[in-house]
Amino acid sequence: MYPFKFHRPATVRQAAGLLGRLEDAKLLAGGHTLLPVMKQRLASPAHLVDLSRIEGLAGIEAKGRSLAVGAMTTHAEVADSGVVRAAIPALADLAGQIGDPAVRHRGTLGGSLANNDPTADYPAACLALDATIVTSKRRIKADDFFQGLFQTALEPDEIIVRVLFPIPKKAAYVKFRNQASRYALVGVFVARRPSEVRVAVTGAGTDGVFRMAAFEQALKARFAPKSLDGLTVPAEGLSSDIHASADYRAHLIGVLARRVVEAANKAV
Amino acid sequence: MKTIDLRFTINGAKERVSIPPHRTLLELLRDDLQLIGTKEGCGHGECGACTVMLDGVTVNSCLVLAAEIDGRSVTTIEGLRSGDKLHPVQQAFIDESGYQCGFCTSGVILSTKALLDANPHPSDDEIRQALAGNFCRCTGYTKIFESVQAAAKGLEGDR
């Protein structure tokens, strides 16, 4: 590993202050994206601001009609949480499918969202569940948070504190994963909420996670796989790489959307 | 360079070191503590050769800064045996020939121990899930899988 200056703030306010004041500083959460990227020298920040000593950033709590998950909560904690399992089982399922056990013991919700990898799982959950990302400065709706490939609405000195997930009537997540990396080749999260149905797709878009408006309308009329019959997914704007062509990803979105609706109906 | 003082438990023994902040847990184990049973494979958290237990759960030691283990407890392959007796998981891997070149083996054994500590009677699928982060380029996994099953059985006798 290459040298950097290491900072250990005790509060979110101190951490945000360091981020604002220091030239070329990065936040360290679970380190499972940042440290590999630093080892490859794709990033070489002069300062790391470690979030592990800040109290209150990790934890899970059911609050009325929503579930609050702290930014430093690991994927394993979400996957194994009885509170998450009772409130939004699809979210526990999703977290349990990220990477492998060792990855899940370190990787965090906040780290995943701030990175906004186009093949990450959590962005699909946030977008489909209409989550609110609570930061050191404000509350950001998921619809406004994800802004493109590795791009978010976060300002340079803004830190994710927790995420509020409204509890849906039904939800499920299905992913077709890359066999080697276990990232989503395509992943689809569906949530049936009191007033709407939301369908979010990860792994497929060149601009990262996105919603499928046509599917949402069809499913709002009737929440069944059959409602998607006759709807096709255009390959435009989808990624093409060594793992899959845009056409194949478009096809997978349709297949997985049907499966995920079926899974959501079965889950209740 | 400014160093960080750490106090932690390694394989049951208390340890204190002073390290530069960019030291990874893997570097601390191998280079500072001479615990070279833990291997560096990819260095990017993909292969699992560097798997150790941190407070009872598996982590990729190549992707954990040593600074993060302050006040915590680390178990490596060197910490499994008691006296001259190998840990039942180690013995099962020998008895079942669950290794070939051995490079991935300490990581695989730590993942197996973490699994069996938490879940003494894992299903076949639970075994596969628990080892999903450990790559082996020799065995084709069948012998590894059988070793885990044998270890679970062996530990049953110990209980």
Interface residues (C-beta under 8 A of the other chain):
Chain A: M1 Y2 P3 F4 K5 F6 L28 G31 H32 L35 P36 K39 Q40 L48 D50 S52 A76 G99 D100 P101 A102 V103 H105 R106 S181 R182
Chain B: M1 K2 I4 P20 P21 H22 R23 T24 E27 G43 H44 G45 E46 G48 T51 L54 V57 T58 V59 N60 L63 V64 L65 A67 E68 S111 A114 Q129 A130 A132 G133 N134
